[in-house]
Amino acid sequence: MNTRPLTLSRQIAQLISEVKHIPKYRLMPSTNLYRSLHFDIKDVVDVILVLEQHFHINIPDEVPVETIGDLIRFVGNTAPDMQAAA
């Protein structure tokens, strides 16, 4: 069983929870940032900046980010530590 995505999901949920003060139980991969969490573009940028710093990556503006799962997939495919763990 591959636990890497679960670990990454938890890390990202923890970061979002800390930055935006949202209970972790509300942060599932299917959670829509705009509809479910009522984020605006500034909120999404705040989260992206934290993820970029934490995982030492760059998330280009062109990357579609609607759900927490979108962030998990991008970070999992991009972050050096996540690729090494694969």
N, CA, C and O atoms as a GROMACS GRO file, in nm:
protein
  344
    1MET      N    1   0.084  -0.119   0.000
    1MET     CA    2   0.000   0.000   0.000
    1MET      C    3   0.088   0.124   0.000
    1MET      O    4   0.184   0.132   0.077
    2ASN      N    5   0.057   0.220  -0.085
    2ASN     CA    6   0.134   0.343  -0.095
    2ASN      C    7   0.074   0.448  -0.003
    2ASN      O    8  -0.038   0.493  -0.025
    3THR      N    9   0.148   0.486   0.101
    3THR     CA   10   0.096   0.585   0.197
    3THR      C   11   0.141   0.726   0.164
    3THR      O   12   0.101   0.821   0.231
    4ARG      N   13   0.225   0.742   0.062
    4ARG     CA   14   0.276   0.874   0.026
    4ARG      C   15   0.165   0.976  -0.001
    4ARG      O   16   0.172   1.086   0.054
    5PRO      N   17   0.063   0.945  -0.084
    5PRO     CA   18  -0.041   1.045  -0.107
    5PRO      C   19  -0.116   1.084   0.021
    5PRO      O   20  -0.151   1.201   0.039
    6LEU      N   21  -0.140   0.987   0.109
    6LEU     CA   22  -0.208   1.018   0.234
    6LEU      C   23  -0.123   1.113   0.317
    6LEU      O   24  -0.175   1.210   0.373
    7THR      N   25   0.006   1.086   0.325
    7THR     CA   26   0.096   1.173   0.400
    7THR      C   27   0.098   1.313   0.338
    7THR      O   28   0.091   1.412   0.411
    8LEU      N   29   0.108   1.320   0.208
    8LEU     CA   30   0.108   1.449   0.140
    8LEU      C   31  -0.026   1.520   0.161
    8LEU      O   32  -0.027   1.641   0.184
    9SER      N   33  -0.135   1.448   0.154
    9SER     CA   34  -0.267   1.507   0.180
    9SER      C   35  -0.273   1.569   0.318
    9SER      O   36  -0.324   1.680   0.336
   10ARG      N   37  -0.221   1.496   0.415
   10ARG     CA   38  -0.222   1.548   0.552
   10ARG      C   39  -0.134   1.671   0.567
   10ARG      O   40  -0.170   1.766   0.636
   11GLN      N   41  -0.018   1.669   0.502
   11GLN     CA   42   0.072   1.785   0.509
   11GLN      C   43   0.005   1.908   0.450
   11GLN      O   44   0.009   2.016   0.509
   12ILE      N   45  -0.056   1.892   0.335
   12ILE     CA   46  -0.121   2.005   0.269
   12ILE      C   47  -0.241   2.052   0.350
   12ILE      O   48  -0.261   2.173   0.364
   13ALA      N   49  -0.320   1.961   0.402
   13ALA     CA   50  -0.434   1.999   0.487
   13ALA      C   51  -0.386   2.076   0.609
   13ALA      O   52  -0.447   2.175   0.648
   14GLN      N   53  -0.278   2.031   0.669
   14GLN     CA   54  -0.223   2.099   0.787
   14GLN      C   55  -0.180   2.242   0.752
   14GLN      O   56  -0.209   2.336   0.826
   15LEU      N   57  -0.112   2.258   0.639
   15LEU     CA   58  -0.067   2.391   0.598
   15LEU      C   59  -0.185   2.484   0.571
   15LEU      O   60  -0.185   2.599   0.614
   16ILE      N   61  -0.285   2.434   0.499
   16ILE     CA   62  -0.403   2.516   0.470
   16ILE      C   63  -0.475   2.551   0.600
   16ILE      O   64  -0.518   2.665   0.618
   17SER      N   65  -0.486   2.455   0.688
   17SER     CA   66  -0.552   2.477   0.817
   17SER      C   67  -0.482   2.587   0.896
   17SER      O   68  -0.547   2.675   0.953
   18GLU      N   69  -0.350   2.583   0.898
   18GLU     CA   70  -0.273   2.683   0.972
   18GLU      C   71  -0.284   2.822   0.910
   18GLU      O   72  -0.300   2.921   0.981
   19VAL      N   73  -0.274   2.828   0.779
   19VAL     CA   74  -0.272   2.958   0.710
   19VAL      C   75  -0.410   3.023   0.708
   19VAL      O   76  -0.422   3.144   0.727
   20LYS      N   77  -0.514   2.943   0.685
   20LYS     CA   78  -0.649   2.999   0.667
   20LYS      C   79  -0.741   2.972   0.786
   20LYS      O   80  -0.858   3.009   0.782
   21HIS      N   81  -0.689   2.909   0.890
   21HIS     CA   82  -0.766   2.883   1.013
   21HIS      C   83  -0.896   2.808   0.985
   21HIS      O   84  -1.005   2.847   1.027
   22ILE      N   85  -0.880   2.698   0.912
   22ILE     CA   86  -0.992   2.612   0.876
   22ILE      C   87  -0.969   2.476   0.943
   22ILE      O   88  -0.858   2.423   0.936
   23PRO      N   89  -1.071   2.420   1.008
   23PRO     CA   90  -1.053   2.288   1.071
   23PRO      C   91  -1.012   2.184   0.966
   23PRO      O   92  -1.067   2.180   0.856
   24LYS      N   93  -0.918   2.099   1.003
   24LYS     CA   94  -0.867   1.999   0.908
   24LYS      C   95  -0.974   1.903   0.859
   24LYS      O   96  -0.964   1.851   0.748
   25TYR      N   97  -1.076   1.877   0.941
   25TYR     CA   98  -1.180   1.782   0.898
   25TYR      C   99  -1.255   1.833   0.774
   25TYR      O  100  -1.320   1.754   0.706
   26ARG      N  101  -1.247   1.962   0.745
   26ARG     CA  102  -1.314   2.018   0.626
   26ARG      C  103  -1.227   2.010   0.501
   26ARG      O  104  -1.272   2.043   0.392
   27LEU      N  105  -1.103   1.966   0.516
   27LEU     CA  106  -1.006   1.972   0.407
   27LEU      C  107  -0.980   1.834   0.350
   27LEU      O  108  -0.887   1.764   0.392
   28MET      N  109  -1.061   1.796   0.253
   28MET     CA  110  -1.049   1.667   0.185
   28MET      C  111  -0.999   1.693   0.042
   28MET      O  112  -1.012   1.805  -0.007
   29PRO      N  113  -0.943   1.592  -0.024
   29PRO     CA  114  -0.899   1.614  -0.162
   29PRO      C  115  -1.009   1.667  -0.254
   29PRO      O  116  -0.980   1.743  -0.346
   30SER      N  117  -1.132   1.629  -0.229
   30SER     CA  118  -1.243   1.674  -0.315
   30SER      C  119  -1.295   1.814  -0.278
   30SER      O  120  -1.381   1.867  -0.348
   31THR      N  121  -1.244   1.872  -0.171
   31THR     CA  122  -1.293   2.003  -0.127
   31THR      C  123  -1.260   2.109  -0.230
   31THR      O  124  -1.144   2.128  -0.265
   32ASN      N  125  -1.363   2.178  -0.278
   32ASN     CA  126  -1.344   2.288  -0.372
   32ASN      C  127  -1.308   2.414  -0.295
   32ASN      O  128  -1.380   2.455  -0.203
   33LEU      N  129  -1.196   2.474  -0.332
   33LEU     CA  130  -1.147   2.592  -0.260
   33LEU      C  131  -1.245   2.709  -0.269
   33LEU      O  132  -1.261   2.784  -0.173
   34TYR      N  133  -1.308   2.724  -0.382
   34TYR     CA  134  -1.397   2.838  -0.404
   34TYR      C  135  -1.538   2.813  -0.349
   34TYR      O  136  -1.591   2.893  -0.272
   35ARG      N  137  -1.597   2.701  -0.390
   35ARG     CA  138  -1.736   2.675  -0.350
   35ARG      C  139  -1.748   2.627  -0.206
   35ARG      O  140  -1.835   2.674  -0.132
   36SER      N  141  -1.663   2.534  -0.166
   36SER     CA  142  -1.676   2.476  -0.032
   36SER      C  143  -1.616   2.563   0.078
   36SER      O  144  -1.672   2.574   0.187
   37LEU      N  145  -1.501   2.624   0.048
   37LEU     CA  146  -1.432   2.704   0.149
   37LEU      C  147  -1.452   2.854   0.131
   37LEU      O  148  -1.410   2.934   0.215
   38HIS      N  149  -1.518   2.892   0.022
   38HIS     CA  150  -1.546   3.033  -0.008
   38HIS      C  151  -1.419   3.116  -0.018
   38HIS      O  152  -1.415   3.231   0.024
   39PHE      N  153  -1.313   3.056  -0.076
   39PHE     CA  154  -1.189   3.128  -0.099
   39PHE      C  155  -1.209   3.225  -0.214
   39PHE      O  156  -1.287   3.200  -0.306
   40ASP      N  157  -1.138   3.337  -0.208
   40ASP     CA  158  -1.125   3.423  -0.324
   40ASP      C  159  -0.983   3.403  -0.376
   40ASP      O  160  -0.907   3.323  -0.322
   41ILE      N  161  -0.947   3.476  -0.480
   41ILE     CA  162  -0.816   3.456  -0.543
   41ILE      C  163  -0.702   3.485  -0.445
   41ILE      O  164  -0.598   3.420  -0.450
   42LYS      N  165  -0.720   3.581  -0.357
   42LYS     CA  166  -0.617   3.614  -0.258
   42LYS      C  167  -0.593   3.495  -0.164
   42LYS      O  168  -0.479   3.465  -0.129
   43ASP      N  169  -0.700   3.430  -0.123
   43ASP     CA  170  -0.687   3.312  -0.036
   43ASP      C  171  -0.609   3.201  -0.106
   43ASP      O  172  -0.522   3.137  -0.046
   44VAL      N  173  -0.641   3.178  -0.233
   44VAL     CA  174  -0.572   3.074  -0.309
   44VAL      C  175  -0.424   3.109  -0.324
   44VAL      O  176  -0.338   3.022  -0.311
   45VAL      N  177  -0.395   3.235  -0.353
   45VAL     CA  178  -0.256   3.278  -0.366
   45VAL      C  179  -0.182   3.259  -0.234
   45VAL      O  180  -0.067   3.215  -0.233
   46ASP      N  181  -0.246   3.291  -0.123
   46ASP     CA  182  -0.184   3.270   0.010
   46ASP      C  183  -0.145   3.124   0.028
   46ASP      O  184  -0.035   3.093   0.073
   47VAL      N  185  -0.236   3.034  -0.006
   47VAL     CA  186  -0.210   2.890   0.008
   47VAL      C  187  -0.098   2.847  -0.086
   47VAL      O  188  -0.008   2.773  -0.046
   48ILE      N  189  -0.102   2.893  -0.210
   48ILE     CA  190   0.001   2.857  -0.307
   48ILE      C  191   0.138   2.904  -0.260
   48ILE      O  192   0.236   2.829  -0.270
   49LEU      N  193   0.147   3.025  -0.208
   49LEU     CA  194   0.276   3.076  -0.160
   49LEU      C  195   0.331   2.989  -0.046
   49LEU      O  196   0.451   2.960  -0.043
   50VAL      N  197   0.245   2.949   0.044
   50VAL     CA  198   0.289   2.863   0.155
   50VAL      C  199   0.336   2.728   0.103
   50VAL      O  200   0.438   2.676   0.147
   51LEU      N  201   0.262   2.670   0.009
   51LEU     CA  202   0.302   2.542  -0.048
   51LEU      C  203   0.434   2.553  -0.122
   51LEU      O  204   0.519   2.465  -0.112
   52GLU      N  205   0.451   2.661  -0.197
   52GLU     CA  206   0.576   2.682  -0.270
   52GLU      C  207   0.694   2.689  -0.174
   52GLU      O  208   0.799   2.629  -0.198
   53GLN      N  209   0.678   2.762  -0.066
   53GLN     CA  210   0.786   2.775   0.032
   53GLN      C  211   0.812   2.643   0.104
   53GLN      O  212   0.927   2.602   0.120
   54HIS      N  213   0.707   2.577   0.146
   54HIS     CA  214   0.722   2.454   0.224
   54HIS      C  215   0.786   2.342   0.142
   54HIS      O  216   0.874   2.271   0.190
   55PHE      N  217   0.741   2.327   0.017
   55PHE     CA  218   0.788   2.216  -0.066
   55PHE      C  219   0.899   2.255  -0.163
   55PHE      O  220   0.946   2.170  -0.239
   56HIS      N  221   0.941   2.381  -0.162
   56HIS     CA  222   1.050   2.430  -0.249
   56HIS      C  223   1.017   2.406  -0.397
   56HIS      O  224   1.096   2.349  -0.472
   57ILE      N  225   0.899   2.451  -0.435
   57ILE     CA  226   0.854   2.436  -0.574
   57ILE      C  227   0.798   2.569  -0.623
   57ILE      O  228   0.785   2.665  -0.547
   58ASN      N  229   0.767   2.573  -0.752
   58ASN     CA  230   0.699   2.687  -0.812
   58ASN      C  231   0.569   2.636  -0.874
   58ASN      O  232   0.570   2.541  -0.952
   59ILE      N  233   0.459   2.697  -0.838
   59ILE     CA  234   0.329   2.661  -0.896
   59ILE      C  235   0.293   2.773  -0.993
   59ILE      O  236   0.252   2.880  -0.950
   60PRO      N  237   0.307   2.748  -1.123
   60PRO     CA  238   0.278   2.852  -1.222
   60PRO      C  239   0.132   2.895  -1.220
   60PRO      O  240   0.043   2.819  -1.181
   61ASP      N  241   0.109   3.018  -1.262
   61ASP     CA  242  -0.027   3.073  -1.267
   61ASP      C  243  -0.118   2.989  -1.356
   61ASP      O  244  -0.240   2.986  -1.336
   62GLU      N  245  -0.061   2.921  -1.455
   62GLU     CA  246  -0.142   2.844  -1.551
   62GLU      C  247  -0.196   2.714  -1.493
   62GLU      O  248  -0.286   2.653  -1.552
   63VAL      N  249  -0.145   2.672  -1.379
   63VAL     CA  250  -0.190   2.545  -1.320
   63VAL      C  251  -0.332   2.563  -1.267
   63VAL      O  252  -0.356   2.649  -1.183
   64PRO      N  253  -0.426   2.481  -1.316
   64PRO     CA  254  -0.564   2.493  -1.267
   64PRO      C  255  -0.575   2.441  -1.124
   64PRO      O  256  -0.542   2.326  -1.095
   65VAL      N  257  -0.622   2.526  -1.036
   65VAL     CA  258  -0.638   2.490  -0.895
   65VAL      C  259  -0.782   2.520  -0.854
   65VAL      O  260  -0.819   2.635  -0.833
   66GLU      N  261  -0.860   2.414  -0.843
   66GLU     CA  262  -0.999   2.426  -0.798
   66GLU      C  263  -1.020   2.355  -0.665
   66GLU      O  264  -1.095   2.400  -0.579
   67THR      N  265  -0.952   2.240  -0.651
   67THR     CA  266  -0.973   2.157  -0.532
   67THR      C  267  -0.841   2.134  -0.459
   67THR      O  268  -0.733   2.162  -0.512
   68ILE      N  269  -0.851   2.084  -0.338
   68ILE     CA  270  -0.731   2.047  -0.263
   68ILE      C  271  -0.660   1.932  -0.335
   68ILE      O  272  -0.538   1.925  -0.334
   69GLY      N  273  -0.736   1.845  -0.398
   69GLY     CA  274  -0.677   1.736  -0.476
   69GLY      C  275  -0.589   1.787  -0.589
   69GLY      O  276  -0.487   1.727  -0.620
   70ASP      N  277  -0.629   1.898  -0.653
   70ASP     CA  278  -0.545   1.958  -0.757
   70ASP      C  279  -0.409   1.996  -0.700
   70ASP      O  280  -0.305   1.973  -0.763
   71LEU      N  281  -0.409   2.054  -0.581
   71LEU     CA  282  -0.283   2.092  -0.516
   71LEU      C  283  -0.201   1.969  -0.480
   71LEU      O  284  -0.080   1.967  -0.500
   72ILE      N  285  -0.266   1.867  -0.427
   72ILE     CA  286  -0.197   1.743  -0.389
   72ILE      C  287  -0.130   1.681  -0.510
   72ILE      O  288  -0.013   1.642  -0.503
   73ARG      N  289  -0.202   1.671  -0.621
   73ARG     CA  290  -0.146   1.611  -0.742
   73ARG      C  291  -0.027   1.691  -0.794
   73ARG      O  292   0.076   1.634  -0.828
   74PHE      N  293  -0.041   1.824  -0.798
   74PHE     CA  294   0.067   1.905  -0.851
   74PHE      C  295   0.191   1.894  -0.762
   74PHE      O  296   0.302   1.873  -0.812
   75VAL      N  297   0.173   1.909  -0.633
   75VAL     CA  298   0.287   1.900  -0.540
   75VAL      C  299   0.350   1.760  -0.548
   75VAL      O  300   0.472   1.748  -0.551
   76GLY      N  301   0.268   1.658  -0.551
   76GLY     CA  302   0.319   1.521  -0.558
   76GLY      C  303   0.400   1.493  -0.682
   76GLY      O  304   0.495   1.415  -0.678
   77ASN      N  305   0.364   1.557  -0.792
   77ASN     CA  306   0.436   1.538  -0.918
   77ASN      C  307   0.554   1.632  -0.935
   77ASN      O  308   0.635   1.613  -1.026
   78THR      N  309   0.566   1.733  -0.849
   78THR     CA  310   0.665   1.839  -0.869
   78THR      C  311   0.770   1.848  -0.760
   78THR      O  312   0.887   1.871  -0.790
   79ALA      N  313   0.731   1.829  -0.637
   79ALA     CA  314   0.823   1.849  -0.525
   79ALA      C  315   0.935   1.745  -0.528
   79ALA      O  316   0.908   1.626  -0.543
   80PRO      N  317   1.061   1.789  -0.514
   80PRO     CA  318   1.174   1.695  -0.518
   80PRO      C  319   1.161   1.582  -0.416
   80PRO      O  320   1.188   1.466  -0.450
   81ASP      N  321   1.121   1.611  -0.294
   81ASP     CA  322   1.108   1.508  -0.191
   81ASP      C  323   0.999   1.407  -0.228
   81ASP      O  324   1.013   1.288  -0.200
   82MET      N  325   0.892   1.454  -0.289
   82MET     CA  326   0.782   1.366  -0.324
   82MET      C  327   0.822   1.274  -0.439
   82MET      O  328   0.782   1.158  -0.442
   83GLN      N  329   0.900   1.324  -0.536
   83GLN     CA  330   0.944   1.242  -0.647
   83GLN      C  331   1.042   1.135  -0.600
   83GLN      O  332   1.038   1.022  -0.647
   84ALA      N  333   1.130   1.171  -0.507
   84ALA     CA  334   1.227   1.075  -0.454
   84ALA      C  335   1.158   0.963  -0.377
   84ALA      O  336   1.207   0.850  -0.373
   85ALA      N  337   1.044   0.996  -0.315
   85ALA     CA  338   0.972   0.896  -0.235
   85ALA      C  339   0.892   0.799  -0.321
   85ALA      O  340   0.850   0.694  -0.274
   86ALA      N  341   0.872   0.834  -0.447
   86ALA     CA  342   0.790   0.751  -0.535
   86ALA      C  343   0.858   0.621  -0.570
   86ALA      O  344   0.803   0.540  -0.644
   0.00000   0.00000   0.00000
